[in-house]
Amino acid sequence: MNRIGRFASTALLAGAALIAWALPASLQAAPVEYNVAGFADYSGPYADVMPLISDGRKAVFVWWNKEVGAKLGVQLNFKEFDTRYDTAQTASLWPGVLADLKPIMIMGLGGPDVAALRQRLPDDKVPLMMSTAAYGFAWQPETWFFNPRPTYAHEALAFAEWYRRQKGDKTLKVAVISSEASPAYIDIAKGIEKYASMNPTVEVVETVYTAVQPTDLSSQIRRVVRKGAQALLIQTNTAVVVASKRGLESAGQGGIPIMMSSHNGLAASGKALGGLEQLEGSFEVYGIASPADTTGSAYKFYQMLQQDFGVKAPWNILAIQGTEQALYSVRAVEQAVKKVGAGNLTGATVRDGLYAARISSADTFGFLPDLSFSNEGPFPVRGLTVNVTTIKDGKYTLAASAVPVPEVQKW
């Protein structure tokens, strides 16, 4: 059996998302076509990395149409639109995209998409599928936008609790380095502070609000070191990581780890610092597959996409984000087909498909943990896990997998 055939067989046995039930031969011979819109940024702040994100998600749709959709009687046509990662541009483009494409779902890129469309989508009845972590201010019931990851605060706190256990401490003291330049950054800090106020296992010694592109944080870092910070939680950008690392070094505390997210992680921040070895002992944390894992099913699936479906992007966190986004989205389509049939898909039925059954980690080849969406919020509020990646002996290394996300109260 060739490589494509093996993965097709795996997919067909993956569980509820791929039930081996027969559809009429006529539908298999002539699939019903549906459109999927994709928001992209080829001319804005993420233009340099957009091809990495796009490559993975495009390939998943091609693979799915051939190996899964053909058997279900469905073909998904994916088309991207450049929004420049800008709220106004997204809002301006969307009415035309909706009228011309009539998509059954949207592959979102980031916060501007949610900001532009969160009020419209309940009327337009098209679900917005994200790849990123969520925000506390968007944590509301009955949404039309979805995240396969919990909030950034959830992910940071999963790390804090894991790191505390590794150290054998009753309480882990952390400093949050943030910025008031973005409501999203403030939201992350508030979520971490709320958890710490209710759980003695984590103590926030200080939240430092700085410029979005700081040049020097020496005095602020010395202050939090004096307060006993055992780790710095930074989920803003690489510039803040660089300034904080330099601040730790100037304070003679270069061994205190920095925790980052996927968008400002070890590879990007290490490059800005002059090399991965500069972040020895620091961490990145997120609820998706780690690019440090080159033995698991996610890596093997991505290799198949590279070899058989033309993916050019290397195995990295950005390509992983694009791939996981498309994978859980097509699984929702499968569940919708099971419920209403191949010829009756709409945005509303795809949204219902997310709620219909658990999307197991096996269904996404390990790119994501088990996902159980509900109307309680835009992300599964229970059962999520994160992966922890570090730099050990100068090398990108998986430190821990399937670390449970703690229960965090709304803030």
C-alpha positions as CSV (number, residue, x, y, z in Angstrom):
1,M,0.0,0.0,0.0
2,N,1.5,3.4,-0.9
3,R,1.9,6.3,1.5
4,I,-1.3,8.0,0.5
5,G,-3.3,4.8,0.9
6,R,-1.9,4.2,4.3
7,F,-2.9,7.6,5.6
8,A,-6.3,7.2,3.9
9,S,-6.9,3.9,5.8
10,T,-5.8,5.5,9.0
11,A,-8.2,8.4,8.5
12,L,-11.1,6.0,7.7
13,L,-10.5,4.2,11.0
14,A,-10.0,7.3,13.1
15,G,-13.4,7.2,14.9
16,A,-16.6,9.2,14.8
17,A,-15.2,11.7,12.3
18,L,-14.7,9.1,9.6
19,I,-17.5,6.5,9.8
20,A,-17.2,3.9,7.1
21,W,-20.7,4.2,5.8
22,A,-21.7,4.2,2.1
23,L,-23.2,7.1,0.2
24,P,-25.0,6.7,-3.2
25,A,-22.7,5.9,-6.0
26,S,-24.0,8.9,-7.9
27,L,-22.7,11.3,-5.2
28,Q,-19.4,9.5,-5.2
29,A,-19.1,10.0,-8.9
30,A,-20.0,13.6,-8.9
31,P,-19.1,15.3,-5.6
32,V,-21.1,18.3,-4.4
33,E,-18.8,21.3,-4.4
34,Y,-18.7,23.9,-1.6
35,N,-16.5,26.9,-1.1
36,V,-14.2,27.7,1.9
37,A,-12.8,31.2,2.3
38,G,-9.3,31.8,3.8
39,F,-8.1,35.0,5.2
40,A,-4.4,35.7,4.6
41,D,-1.7,38.4,5.0
42,Y,0.6,38.7,2.0
43,S,1.1,42.5,2.3
44,G,1.0,43.3,6.0
45,P,2.9,42.4,9.2
46,Y,2.8,38.7,8.7
47,A,3.6,38.7,5.0
48,D,7.0,37.0,5.5
49,V,5.5,34.0,7.3
50,M,2.1,33.7,5.5
51,P,3.4,31.2,2.9
52,L,4.3,28.8,5.7
53,I,0.8,29.0,7.3
54,S,-0.9,28.8,3.9
55,D,1.1,25.9,2.6
56,G,-0.2,23.5,5.2
57,R,-3.8,24.4,5.1
58,K,-4.0,24.4,1.3
59,A,-2.4,20.9,1.1
60,V,-4.9,19.5,3.7
61,F,-7.8,20.5,1.5
62,V,-6.2,18.9,-1.6
63,W,-5.5,15.7,0.4
64,W,-9.0,15.6,1.9
65,N,-10.8,16.1,-1.4
66,K,-8.9,13.1,-2.8
67,E,-8.7,10.7,0.1
68,V,-11.8,11.5,2.1
69,G,-14.2,13.9,0.4
70,A,-14.4,11.8,-2.8
71,K,-15.8,8.9,-0.7
72,L,-18.3,11.2,1.1
73,G,-19.4,12.9,-2.1
74,V,-18.0,16.4,-1.2
75,Q,-15.4,18.6,-2.7
76,L,-14.1,21.7,-0.8
77,N,-12.8,24.6,-2.9
78,F,-10.4,26.8,-0.9
79,K,-9.7,30.4,-1.9
80,E,-7.7,32.9,0.0
81,F,-8.2,36.7,0.4
82,D,-5.5,39.1,1.5
83,T,-6.8,41.1,4.5
84,R,-3.3,42.5,5.5
85,Y,-4.1,41.4,9.0
86,D,-6.2,44.5,9.3
87,T,-9.7,44.7,10.9
88,A,-10.9,47.4,8.6
89,Q,-9.7,45.5,5.5
90,T,-11.3,42.3,6.7
91,A,-14.6,44.1,7.4
92,S,-14.5,45.7,3.9
93,L,-13.8,42.5,2.0
94,W,-16.2,40.2,3.8
95,P,-19.5,41.3,2.2
96,G,-18.1,40.7,-1.3
97,V,-16.6,37.4,-0.3
98,L,-19.9,36.3,1.3
99,A,-21.9,37.3,-1.8
100,D,-19.6,35.9,-4.4
101,L,-18.1,32.8,-2.8
102,K,-21.0,31.8,-0.5
103,P,-18.5,29.9,1.8
104,I,-19.6,27.3,4.3
105,M,-16.7,28.3,6.6
106,I,-13.8,30.7,6.9
107,M,-10.1,29.9,7.7
108,G,-9.3,32.8,10.0
109,L,-5.8,34.2,10.6
110,G,-5.9,36.2,13.8
111,G,-7.5,38.7,16.1
112,P,-8.5,41.2,13.4
113,D,-10.8,38.6,11.8
114,V,-12.7,38.0,15.1
115,A,-12.9,41.8,15.7
116,A,-14.2,42.5,12.3
117,L,-16.8,39.7,12.0
118,R,-17.9,38.6,15.5
119,Q,-21.0,40.7,15.3
120,R,-21.8,39.8,11.7
121,L,-21.3,36.0,11.7
122,P,-24.5,35.1,13.7
123,D,-26.5,36.7,10.9
124,D,-24.4,35.5,8.0
125,K,-24.3,32.0,9.6
126,V,-20.7,31.2,8.5
127,P,-18.3,29.8,11.1
128,L,-14.9,31.3,11.5
129,M,-12.3,28.6,12.2
130,M,-9.1,29.8,13.9
131,S,-5.7,28.2,14.5
132,T,-4.6,30.4,17.3
133,A,-5.2,30.5,21.0
134,A,-8.3,32.4,22.2
135,Y,-8.8,35.5,24.4
136,G,-10.8,36.0,27.5
137,F,-12.7,39.0,26.1
138,A,-14.0,36.6,23.4
139,W,-15.0,33.9,25.8
140,Q,-18.7,33.9,25.3
141,P,-21.4,31.3,24.6
142,E,-23.1,30.5,21.3
143,T,-20.2,31.9,19.2
144,W,-19.6,31.6,15.4
145,F,-15.9,31.8,15.7
146,F,-13.8,28.8,17.1
147,N,-10.4,28.2,18.5
148,P,-8.9,24.7,18.8
149,R,-6.7,26.1,21.6
150,P,-7.8,27.7,24.9
151,T,-6.8,31.2,25.8
152,Y,-3.1,32.3,25.9
153,A,-3.6,32.6,29.7
154,H,-4.7,29.0,29.9
155,E,-1.6,27.9,28.0
156,A,0.7,30.0,30.2
157,L,-0.8,28.6,33.4
158,A,-0.5,25.0,32.1
159,F,3.2,25.7,31.8
160,A,3.4,27.4,35.2
161,E,1.7,24.4,37.0
162,W,3.9,21.9,35.0
163,Y,7.1,23.9,35.8
164,R,6.2,24.2,39.4
165,R,5.8,20.4,39.6
166,Q,9.1,19.9,37.9
167,K,10.8,22.1,40.5
168,G,9.0,20.4,43.4
169,D,7.7,23.8,44.7
170,K,4.4,24.5,46.4
171,T,4.3,27.9,44.7
172,L,5.8,29.1,41.5
173,K,6.6,32.9,41.4
174,V,6.3,34.4,37.9
175,A,6.6,37.8,36.3
176,V,4.3,38.6,33.4
177,I,6.0,40.9,30.8
178,S,3.2,42.6,28.8
179,S,2.2,45.7,27.0
180,E,-0.7,48.1,27.0
181,A,-0.3,48.6,23.3
182,S,-2.8,45.8,22.6
183,P,-6.0,44.8,24.3
184,A,-5.0,41.2,23.6
185,Y,-1.8,41.5,25.6
186,I,-3.7,43.1,28.6
187,D,-6.2,40.3,28.4
188,I,-3.5,37.6,28.7
189,A,-2.1,39.3,31.8
190,K,-5.5,39.7,33.4
191,G,-6.2,36.0,32.9
192,I,-3.0,34.9,34.6
193,E,-3.5,37.3,37.4
194,K,-7.1,36.1,38.0
195,Y,-5.9,32.5,38.3
196,A,-3.1,33.4,40.6
197,S,-5.5,35.3,42.9
198,M,-7.5,32.1,43.3
199,N,-4.8,29.5,43.4
200,P,-1.8,29.6,45.8
201,T,0.3,27.4,43.5
202,V,1.1,30.4,41.2
203,E,2.1,33.9,42.4
204,V,2.5,36.8,40.0
205,V,5.2,39.0,41.6
206,E,4.6,41.7,39.1
207,T,3.0,42.4,35.7
208,V,5.4,44.7,33.8
209,Y,3.7,46.8,31.1
210,T,6.2,48.0,28.6
211,A,6.4,49.4,25.1
212,V,5.5,47.0,22.3
213,Q,9.0,47.3,20.9
214,P,11.2,48.0,24.0
215,T,14.9,48.7,23.7
216,D,15.9,48.2,27.4
217,L,14.1,46.5,30.3
218,S,17.1,46.2,32.6
219,S,15.6,48.0,35.5
220,Q,12.2,46.3,35.3
221,I,13.8,42.8,35.1
222,R,16.1,43.5,38.0
223,R,13.0,44.5,40.0
224,V,11.1,41.3,39.3
225,V,14.3,39.3,40.0
226,R,14.6,40.9,43.4
227,K,11.0,39.9,44.0
228,G,11.9,36.3,43.5
229,A,10.5,35.6,40.0
230,Q,11.4,32.1,38.9
231,A,10.1,32.4,35.3
232,L,9.1,35.2,33.0
233,L,5.8,34.7,31.0
234,I,6.0,36.5,27.7
235,Q,3.3,36.1,25.1
236,T,3.6,39.4,23.3
237,N,6.4,39.5,20.6
238,T,10.1,38.7,20.0
239,A,11.2,42.3,20.8
240,V,10.0,41.9,24.3
241,V,11.7,38.5,24.6
242,V,15.0,39.9,23.4
243,A,14.8,42.9,25.8
244,S,13.8,40.7,28.7
245,K,16.6,38.2,28.0
246,R,19.2,41.0,27.9
247,G,17.7,42.3,31.2
248,L,18.2,38.9,32.8
249,E,21.8,38.8,31.6
250,S,22.6,42.2,32.9
251,A,21.1,41.2,36.3
252,G,23.3,38.1,36.3
253,Q,20.2,35.9,36.2
254,G,20.5,34.5,32.7
255,G,19.3,31.1,33.9
256,I,15.8,32.2,34.8
257,P,13.6,30.8,32.0
258,I,11.4,32.7,29.7
259,M,8.1,31.1,28.5
260,M,6.9,32.1,25.1
261,S,3.9,31.2,22.8
262,S,3.9,29.9,19.2
263,H,4.0,33.3,17.5
264,N,7.0,34.6,19.5
265,G,8.6,31.3,20.2
266,L,12.1,29.8,20.5
267,A,12.9,29.8,16.8
268,A,11.8,33.4,16.1
269,S,13.1,34.8,19.4
270,G,16.3,32.8,19.2
271,K,17.0,34.1,15.7
272,A,16.5,37.7,17.0
273,L,19.0,37.0,19.8
274,G,21.6,35.6,17.6
275,G,21.0,31.8,18.0
276,L,18.9,29.2,19.7
277,E,21.6,28.6,22.3
278,Q,20.8,32.1,23.7
279,L,17.6,30.7,25.0
280,E,19.0,27.6,26.6
281,G,16.6,26.4,29.3
282,S,13.7,28.6,28.1
283,F,10.3,27.3,26.8
284,E,7.6,27.7,24.3
285,V,4.1,26.3,25.1
286,Y,1.0,25.8,23.0
287,G,-1.9,23.4,22.5
288,I,-0.8,22.1,19.2
289,A,1.9,19.7,18.0
290,S,5.5,20.6,18.7
291,P,8.0,20.9,15.8
292,A,10.5,19.4,18.1
293,D,8.7,16.1,17.7
294,T,9.9,14.4,14.6
295,T,8.7,10.8,15.4
296,G,5.0,11.1,16.0
297,S,2.0,10.8,13.7
298,A,1.8,14.6,13.0
299,Y,5.3,14.7,11.6
300,K,4.7,11.6,9.5
301,F,1.4,13.1,8.1
302,Y,3.2,16.3,7.3
303,Q,6.0,14.4,5.5
304,M,3.3,12.8,3.4
305,L,1.9,16.2,2.5
306,Q,5.4,17.3,1.5
307,Q,6.1,14.3,-0.6
308,D,2.8,13.7,-2.2
309,F,0.9,17.0,-2.1
310,G,3.5,19.6,-2.9
311,V,4.0,21.3,0.5
312,K,7.2,23.4,0.4
313,A,7.1,24.8,3.9
314,P,9.5,23.1,6.4
315,W,8.2,21.4,9.5
316,N,7.9,24.4,11.9
317,I,5.3,25.9,14.2
318,L,3.7,28.1,11.5
319,A,3.2,25.3,9.1
320,I,1.8,23.3,12.0
321,Q,-0.8,26.0,12.7
322,G,-2.0,26.1,9.1
323,T,-2.2,22.3,9.0
324,E,-4.1,21.8,12.3
325,Q,-6.5,24.6,11.3
326,A,-7.6,22.8,8.1
327,L,-7.6,19.4,9.7
328,Y,-10.1,20.1,12.5
329,S,-12.2,22.1,10.1
330,V,-12.6,19.2,7.6
331,R,-13.4,16.9,10.4
332,A,-16.3,19.2,11.3
333,V,-17.5,19.0,7.7
334,E,-17.4,15.2,7.9
335,Q,-19.6,15.2,11.0
336,A,-22.0,17.6,9.2
337,V,-22.1,15.3,6.2
338,K,-23.0,12.4,8.5
339,K,-25.8,14.4,10.1
340,V,-27.4,16.1,7.0
341,G,-26.0,14.4,4.0
342,A,-23.5,15.5,1.3
343,G,-25.9,17.7,-0.6
344,N,-27.2,19.8,2.4
345,L,-24.1,21.5,3.8
346,T,-24.3,25.1,5.0
347,G,-22.4,27.2,7.4
348,A,-24.9,26.4,10.1
349,T,-24.6,22.6,9.6
350,V,-20.8,22.8,9.7
351,R,-21.0,24.7,13.0
352,D,-23.3,22.0,14.2
353,G,-20.8,19.5,13.0
354,L,-18.3,20.9,15.5
355,Y,-20.7,20.2,18.3
356,A,-21.9,16.8,17.0
357,A,-19.1,14.7,18.4
358,R,-15.6,14.8,19.8
359,I,-12.8,15.3,17.3
360,S,-10.2,13.0,18.6
361,S,-6.4,13.6,18.5
362,A,-6.2,10.7,16.1
363,D,-8.6,12.4,13.7
364,T,-6.0,15.3,13.4
365,F,-3.0,12.9,13.4
366,G,-1.8,14.3,16.7
367,F,-1.7,17.9,15.5
368,L,-4.3,18.7,18.2
369,P,-5.5,17.1,21.4
370,D,-9.0,15.7,21.7
371,L,-11.5,18.5,20.9
372,S,-15.0,18.6,22.4
373,F,-16.6,21.9,21.4
374,S,-19.8,23.1,23.1
375,N,-21.9,26.2,23.2
376,E,-20.1,27.3,26.4
377,G,-17.4,29.2,24.4
378,P,-15.3,29.4,21.3
379,F,-12.9,26.7,22.5
380,P,-13.3,23.4,24.3
381,V,-13.4,24.4,27.9
382,R,-12.4,21.0,29.2
383,G,-9.9,18.3,28.5
384,L,-7.3,20.4,26.6
385,T,-3.6,19.8,26.8
386,V,-0.4,21.7,25.8
387,N,3.1,20.7,24.6
388,V,6.2,22.2,26.2
389,T,9.3,22.7,24.0
390,T,12.7,23.8,25.3
391,I,16.3,24.4,24.2
392,K,18.5,21.7,25.7
393,D,22.2,21.6,24.9
394,G,21.6,24.1,22.2
395,K,18.9,21.9,20.5
396,Y,15.2,22.3,20.0
397,T,13.8,19.6,22.3
398,L,10.3,18.4,23.4
399,A,10.2,18.8,27.2
400,A,6.7,17.5,27.9
401,S,3.6,16.4,25.9
402,A,0.0,16.3,26.8
403,V,0.4,18.6,29.8
404,P,-3.1,19.2,31.2
405,V,-4.6,22.7,31.0
406,P,-5.9,23.8,34.5
407,E,-9.4,25.1,35.0
408,V,-9.4,28.8,34.8
409,Q,-12.3,31.0,35.8
410,K,-13.5,33.7,33.4
411,W,-12.0,37.1,33.9
